[in-house]
Amino acid sequence: TTPSGNLLSDCDDDGESAAGGRLLHLLNIVGAANVCVVVSRWYGGIHLGPDRFKHINSVARQLLASQGYIGGEAPGGGGKKKP
């Protein structure tokens, strides 16, 4: 959040078509602010297909919830979040 109260957000797919945009959408709908989520994955021999987005968002949501960025006060006084 900027000093004037504007929220800045961005994403980068680095060749993983639409993955960054879907993760950014998750951050927006849960009201997470002042947080950076980085996803790294590698090909382990199994084609996940479109399910990979479900797994990426599921793990990101679990992490955000466990760290208090969903439905409460962010750790370190980061600001009020959506209930």
N, C-alpha and C positions, 0 to 999 in steps of 0.2 A: 504494500500500500504506500502510495506517495504521500508526502507531507500535506498535499491538498486533498487527500482522501480518495484519490483515484486508485483503483485496483488494476495492476498490470498482470497480464498472463500471456503465455506463449507455449508452443509445443514444437517438437521436431520429431519426425518419424524416422529419419535416417534410413530410408528405404523400406521400412515396415509400414506399408500403406495403411493409413488411417489410425494406426495405434496411438500416436500422440494426441490426435484430436479426440479420440474416445476417452482417453485418460483425462484430458483437460475437461471434457464434458462431465465426467464423474466428479472432479474437483469442484466444478461449478454447481452441480445439483446438490452436493452435500454441504456446500457452503464453506469448504476448507479455504483458508486464506493464510498468507505468510508461511507457505510450505512449498518445498521443492520435492517432487517425486521423480526418481531416476529408475528406469527399468533397463535391465541388461538380460538378454537371453541368448542362448546359443542353440544350434541345431544338434540334437542328440540322437538323430537317426529316425525319429518318429515325426511324421507330418501331422501337425495339430490342426491345420486348416483354420477355419474361422473361430474354432474353440479357443485359440490362443488369446483372443481379445477378452473372452470371458475369464480366462485364468489371470491375465494381467490385471483386469479391473477388480477381480475378487481379492487378489493378494493386496493390491493397493488399498482397497476399502478396509480390509482387515488391519493393515498397518495404521491407516489414518484413525480408525476407531480405537485401536490399542494405545495410541499416543494422544488421544483426547482431541483430535481435530474434527471429529464428527459428533455433533450433539452436545457441545459444551465449550468450556474455556480451553484454549490451546495452552500447552505447557509453556511456562516462562512468560505468561501474561500477554500472549500474542493477540488477544482481542476476542470479542464475543462471536460465537459461531451460531448457525441456525440450530434450533432445537430438533 
